[in-house]
């Protein structure tokens, strides 16, 4: 599990740092970063990514578009995706789940919540 390569996508360098530090404390050492969905797509096509954590609201390509594009590509159909966002209304959560995210976290979140959601996705208990 700790050998997984995780891609953290967020336009906020501070939020990416929080996610990366939280993942490292949870035992995930192989974490790469992207500023937006467009950069994430490039990294996903050039590197073997095992898990994606993405924000929703980003320039260039937002997280929902990123997820939709990935789910349309057979290569990424089963890629575990966790969306971390400030969007907390039920309709947004439903929309993200319909687009293909495996789980959803609303910012701000605790390190325990992030680890718990990752574990849920990996064990197939997505909500």
C-alpha positions in Angstrom: 0.0 0.0 0.0 2.7 2.5 0.9 4.4 1.7 -2.4 1.6 3.4 -4.2 2.3 6.4 -6.4 -0.2 9.2 -5.6 -0.9 12.3 -7.7 -2.1 15.3 -5.7 -3.8 17.9 -7.8 -4.7 21.4 -6.4 -4.0 24.9 -7.7 -3.1 25.9 -4.2 0.6 25.2 -3.3 -0.4 25.4 0.4 -3.1 22.8 0.0 -0.9 20.5 -2.0 1.8 20.7 0.7 -0.8 19.9 3.4 -2.0 16.8 1.4 1.6 15.7 0.7 2.7 16.1 4.3 -0.5 14.2 5.5 0.1 11.4 3.0 3.8 11.1 4.1 2.8 10.9 7.8 0.3 8.2 6.8 3.1 6.2 5.2 2.6 7.2 1.5 6.1 8.4 0.4 5.7 8.4 -3.4 3.6 11.5 -4.0 3.8 13.8 -7.0 2.0 17.0 -7.6 0.1 18.9 -10.3 -1.3 22.5 -10.4 -4.5 21.7 -12.4 -6.3 19.1 -14.4 -4.4 19.7 -17.5 -1.0 19.2 -15.8 -2.5 16.1 -14.1 -3.5 14.6 -17.4 0.0 15.0 -18.7 1.5 13.3 -15.6 -1.1 10.5 -15.7 -0.2 9.8 -19.3 3.5 9.7 -18.7 3.8 8.1 -15.2 2.2 5.1 -13.6 -0.2 6.6 -11.0 -2.0 4.4 -8.5 -4.2 6.9 -6.8 -5.5 10.4 -7.6 -6.4 13.1 -5.2 -7.9 16.2 -6.9 -9.4 19.5 -6.1 -12.6 20.5 -7.9 -12.1 24.3 -8.5 -8.9 24.9 -10.6 -7.9 26.9 -13.6 -7.2 25.4 -17.0 -9.1 22.1 -16.3 -11.2 21.7 -13.1 -11.3 18.5 -11.1 -14.7 17.4 -12.4 -13.6 17.7 -16.0 -10.4 15.8 -15.1 -12.5 13.0 -13.6 -14.9 12.9 -16.5 -12.0 12.7 -19.0 -10.3 10.0 -17.0 -13.4 7.8 -16.7 -13.9 8.0 -20.5 -10.4 6.5 -21.0 -10.3 2.7 -20.6 -6.8 3.1 -19.1 -8.1 5.1 -16.2 -11.5 3.5 -15.6 -10.4 1.8 -12.4 -8.0 4.5 -11.1 -9.0 5.3 -7.5 -10.0 9.0 -7.3 -10.6 11.0 -4.2 -12.0 14.6 -4.6 -10.9 17.1 -1.9 -12.9 20.4 -2.3 -14.6 23.2 -0.5 -17.8 22.4 -2.4 -20.1 20.8 0.2 -23.6 21.0 -1.1 -25.2 17.7 -1.7 -25.8 18.3 -5.5 -22.1 18.9 -6.0 -21.2 15.7 -4.1 -23.7 13.7 -6.2 -22.4 15.2 -9.4 -18.8 14.3 -8.5 -19.8 10.7 -7.6 -21.7 10.4 -10.9 -18.6 11.7 -12.8 -16.7 8.8 -11.2 -14.9 9.9 -8.0 -14.6 7.0 -5.5 -14.9 9.3 -2.5 -15.2 12.9 -1.5 -13.7 15.1 1.3 -14.8 18.7 2.1 -12.1 21.1 3.1 -10.9 21.8 5.7 -10.2 18.2 6.7 -8.1 16.5 9.3 -5.2 14.1 8.5 -7.2 11.3 10.0 -10.1 12.0 7.6 -7.8 11.9 4.6 -6.2 8.6 5.7 -9.6 7.2 6.4 -11.1 8.1 3.0 -8.0 6.7 1.2 -8.4 3.5 3.2 -12.1 3.3 2.3 -11.4 3.8 -1.4 -8.6 1.2 -1.4 -10.8 -1.3 0.4 -13.7 -0.7 -2.0 -16.0 0.9 0.6 -16.4 4.1 -1.3 -19.5 6.2 -0.7 
